[in-house]
């Protein structure tokens, strides 16, 4: 069962990123204000993103 961090109050900034041609992509960045409860609650979520997934087990090939 995933951990629950509770309600988060976040600020955001949205940026338009021009790409070659006429396509435009939108990048939205969310963050918590330093020193807030939301900042503390985000730490477990950030650790999930920083933890690499385990490598798949290798099985020997039999001929």
C-alpha positions in Angstrom: 0.0 0.0 0.0 1.5 3.4 -1.0 2.3 5.8 1.8 -0.1 8.7 2.2 1.3 12.1 2.8 -1.9 14.1 3.3 -3.0 17.3 1.8 -0.3 19.5 0.1 -0.4 23.2 -0.5 1.9 23.9 -3.5 2.8 26.8 -5.6 3.4 26.4 -9.3 4.9 28.1 -12.4 3.9 27.2 -15.9 6.3 27.8 -18.8 5.9 27.5 -22.6 8.8 25.6 -24.2 9.0 26.2 -27.9 10.1 23.2 -29.9 11.4 23.1 -33.5 8.6 23.8 -35.9 5.5 25.3 -34.4 4.8 22.9 -31.6 4.9 24.3 -28.1 5.0 22.2 -24.9 3.9 23.4 -21.5 6.1 22.6 -18.5 4.5 23.1 -15.1 6.7 23.0 -12.0 5.1 22.5 -8.5 6.9 23.3 -5.3 6.3 23.7 -1.6 7.3 26.8 0.3 10.4 26.2 2.5 9.7 25.4 6.1 6.1 24.4 5.6 4.3 21.2 6.4 3.9 20.6 2.7 7.7 20.7 2.3 8.0 17.9 4.9 5.3 15.9 3.4 7.0 16.0 0.0 10.2 14.4 1.2 8.9 10.8 1.1 7.6 11.3 -2.4 11.0 12.8 -3.5 12.8 9.8 -2.1 10.7 7.5 -4.2 11.8 9.4 -7.3 15.5 9.2 -6.2 15.5 5.5 -5.5 16.5 3.5 -8.6 14.3 0.6 -9.6 16.0 -2.8 -8.9 17.6 -4.4 -11.9 15.8 -7.4 -13.3 17.3 -10.8 -12.2 19.5 -12.4 -14.9 18.9 -16.0 -15.5 21.5 -18.2 -17.1 20.8 -19.3 -20.7 20.9 -23.1 -21.1 21.6 -24.6 -24.5 
